[in-house]
Amino acid sequence: MKPYLFAVGVVLMLSFSLAGLVWTAAMALRRLFPECWRLGPLTALAIGTTLLVILITVLSWSVPPGGGVA
């Protein structure tokens, strides 16, 4: 597989993951705090981005170190 094709696939996967996380956070905020929805979209974006960074960190810790295993 070409490296640029793999990179495009990773970028698409991360963008769809971010969209899903932001949508879920927005729906949860809308249900929990319906009266103060003024900063809701910005808060949902912050929550989604933070969760995506946490997800990437946890997944990168789960990958074994490269090389040395032969």
C-alpha positions, 0 to 999 in steps of 0.5 A: 500500500502506498504511504500517501494512500494510508495517510489519507485513510488515517486522516479520514478515520480521524476526521469521522471519529472527531465528527462522531465524538463532537455530535455525541457530546453536543447531544449529551450537552443539549440533554443535560443543559438545555437552558444554557446552550449558548456555548454548547457547540464550542464546548462540544468541539472542545470535548470531542477534540480532548476525547480524540487526543485521549483515544490516540494516546491510548491507542499509541500506548497499546502498540508494541515497540517496533524492531527487535522482534525477529 
